[in-house]
Amino acid sequence: MNFATWSIRRPIPVIVGFTIAALAGMFAFARLPIQDMPDITLPGVIVTAQLESAAPSQLETEVTRKIEDAVASVPEVRHISSVIRTGSSVTSIEFELSKDTSDAVNEVRDAIARVRSDLPQNLREPIIEKITTAGAIRTYSVHAAGMDEERLSWFVDNVIARRLMGVSGVGAVPRVGGVDREIHIDLDPAQLAAFNVTAADVSRALRRVQQESSGGIAKVGSMRQSVRTVGTLSNIDDLQNLELPLSERHTVRLGRIADVKDTIRERSQLALLDGRPVVAFQIVRARGASEVSVAREAEEALEEIRQAHRGVEIELVEDNVAVIEQQYDGSMQMLIEGALLAMVVVALFLRNWSATWIAAVALPLSVLPAFAAMYWMGFSLNTVTLLALTLVIGVLVDDAIVEVENIERHLRPGVSIEQAAMSAVNEIGLAVIATTLTLVAVFLPTAFMGGVPGKFFVHFGWTATAAVLASLAVARLLTPMLAARYLKPAPAERSRSGPWLQRYLDLVAYSLQHRRLTLLVAAILFFASLALIPLLPGNFMPPTDRGQTQIAMELPPGAKLEQVHDLALQVTQVARGLPQIDSVFAAIGSQNNDQGPGERTGVADLRRTTFSVKLAPRDQREESQMEVENLLRQALAAIPGARFTVRGEDSGDKLTFALASADGELLETTALSIERELRTLPGLVNVRSTASLQQPQLIVTPSFARAAQLGVDAESIGETLRVASGGDFSWSLAKFTLPERQLDVRVQLPEEYSTDLRALAALHVPGKLGLAPLASVADLALRSGPDEIHRFDRQRSVTIEAELHGVALAQVMSDISRLPSVQTLPAAVHKLDTGDAEQMAEILGGFGFAILTGIVCIYLILVVLFHDFLQPLTILSALPFALGGAFVALLVTGHGFSLPSLLGLLMLMGVVTKNSILLVDYALTAMRRDHLPRAEALLVACRLRARPILMTTLAMAAGMLPVAIGVGDLGFRTPMAVAVIGGLITSTLLSLVLVPVVFSYVDDLRGGS
């Protein structure tokens, strides 16, 4: 059945069908969530184990290794990585992509349960979870004149967080900065000695007394009653007067041996806005939710809070949603401008308004069904899907252009428009179907790429495929029907050809007469284009300008809050001194940024600070984001005592070099040697590793002989020191009940005792013969130990990172491979494939497979459509010549060989093939139907197909032009558009001449003449 001629005879079903498709697309577009990147679900499980104050080396031996060995037996485990810090061990288990996440969580939980009895008794129950939230989308600061810091912190936790958690799509509302209220029981050492008790005795006694417990069921009278033992207090005076049983015969009033204070917990974080202390909070969206929708609804909820609490000021200090909205608006603007420019090209060529608007209808009616398909497949409007639509916007009108141009050419006196349309669509049908299916063969394989990149590119491949197939439906159903009714013949005086066409035909005739010379010139141009590859910088991701960047500051282990605060103020002052910077938000006590492969930790570290730097709008500064980041690096180099990393979210590539070994000492020595040599390479700044940091530790070593004589054991020593210096484990603390919350009650010695080594040595520890001074049973010494331990696949690992400054990642990796320490790597130490280099290799491998699959599919499709195994080779012969123009365009514009430019080359495969198909299809038609000699058939094909080829090529280039000049773009898509435009120019010009020559050689093989 010929659907094109059927649509001309039966227009009503076509109109109804496309009306439904358009309405479905508009419905879907209004409901598609707007996101930065697609939400993907990776089968991974995180096990967090906490043992407060435990050293990393202790946790590695007693906890981490046992957890790793247990989960290693779970099926389909791909990698196991751990990061161990003081008091915390976080193990990440990465599974094969085919693994169901829920099954993975259950199997890991069962594995941990089997070894739970082998883990330390005081270890908090391990938390086993999958990732259920995405990143923070906004950060706000809160200020209220009538509230102190503690009340304001509770306002954030109790009022703001509770209200925002009721907003659909909000996954978490963590507080940044602020303090937590806590009850402190500061013991008097003299009174403890007088009563012959220890701080641990008081802590245990208070925990036993101050609690509420169930007491079973009573049956008093005719009713059943639940029994509760309520031993909690809610008044500080009552707590001071509480009598504690310290032994079988002695009790003491708590206020007699301790100072009871309603105060705040020791600070673990601090927030600064332009140097001013603030209490802030973040809004973290749940996976699957739209950043824009969540931000909009959250802002409405915050406005309600502002109205209900007039004295509270809530100020937006960091906004990641504005960048997403800007990118979305820019994409929509580029789609519209690209479509308009494509129509301008069509109008200039056809000079027929009826033909122009008929071709123009193809654009919205191709995009709208694509939106419906995206909604049906659960996609969103994100960077990847909008990239796909941007890439194909110029192609969507191609089929309609070819159909309209061919129908217009068939219009002649004595032939009705309907007859001309039927004749034209029958003639061009095979070519239109072939060109569209080749584009599908190019785009669809990317949807089946393996690995993590495939999780993202499934959105790209299906979105582009849906739009291209919709354009085919428009071209074969709607365009012929509209042309048959509304296309008006062009003015008779309009010339169909100009001087350029005759010169082109003369060139083709010359090429056919000098075929070897033509092939030689083509070969020279091809190899010259390959010679340009080494000149192109190889970057995984091009740098973009999002208007904000980050500074990560890291102090040596053991740094105090005062030191971190003072340096944070210096950094803020330096950054605010640059006119390109509007504000600086500092989060002291942020999470670790120097993690190894696959690691994740949610534990804060006081010595680390993350600065969120908001840049001035792009139209108010001359420097790009990369240039501002370089200025920041230069300014921060003058601040001693810390290491800094300046890097935006999309600031291009970074170097990640990871090593692993079962021999920890050899690994550290090797890593330090490589780190020193990396510092000598040009273009690398802020070289750092996880191997060189040692934290100060106070080591208490029991004297077993003396301890045994006095009946003192190591457990009693550890418990006494723990409670005296910082209180018991947080989950073991007594609770102080208030109407809306419970406060921790922390029993400890005054702070000065934890700062004086002699005072600690004088502490009394319990024994069978009574209390004994700590110094009499143990030795105290200041030493050092690892601040962090990183492990990968059950071995110690070290990660070395560096920022790239004016040098390509591919070149750096090549230089690293020639370093002496890398070439002489010990046999017990091996390199891990991680970071941007690993991702780039994985994506290149996936794209290589997709391109190879696409070429094979294109060939098979052409074989089926043309019923010939040789002539499809003619069509494929133009593919290599798209590379030269793309490489020249990238080189001239200063762009590198990156992921977007790779997508541009992928697109060129389909476009170049389309042009060749138009030529070969008509040449075969002229030879088979009209029985023309080969040379004459080729010249006729070139004469009739040159104009639609140029029209579709220029329409495609015009559609890419707004992207190439960066209108509304952050810089990510620009290399893609540049590569497409450059490749289009050279491939079109060369294929118009080369394809006829290759056709003639292939025809010779078939015995033609």
TALINTA-V156730 format. One record per helix or strand of 2 or more residues. SS is the DSSP state (H for helix, E for strand). FROM is the first residue (numbers start at 1). LEN is the number of residues. If there is no record, write none. Layout:
SS,FROM,LEN + SS,FROM,LEN
This chain:
H,3,7 + H,11,21 + E,44,7 + H,56,16 + E,77,9 + E,88,8 + H,101,18 + E,127,3 + E,133,12 + H,149,17 + E,170,3 + E,175,2 + E,181,7 + H,189,6 + H,199,11 + E,212,7 + E,225,6 + H,236,5 + E,243,3 + E,251,3 + H,254,4 + E,258,7 + E,270,4 + E,276,11 + H,291,18 + E,312,8 + H,321,30 + H,353,24 + H,383,10 + H,398,13 + H,417,32 + H,451,36 + H,499,15 + H,515,16 + H,533,3 + E,548,8 + H,561,16 + E,581,8 + E,608,8 + H,618,3 + H,625,12 + E,642,5 + E,654,8 + H,664,15 + E,684,6 + E,694,9 + H,704,7 + H,714,13 + H,730,3 + E,734,4 + E,742,8 + H,751,4 + H,757,5 + E,764,4 + E,770,4 + H,774,4 + E,778,9 + E,788,5 + E,795,10 + H,809,9 + H,820,4 + E,829,4 + H,835,32 + H,871,6 + H,881,13 + H,899,30 + H,934,31 + H,974,32
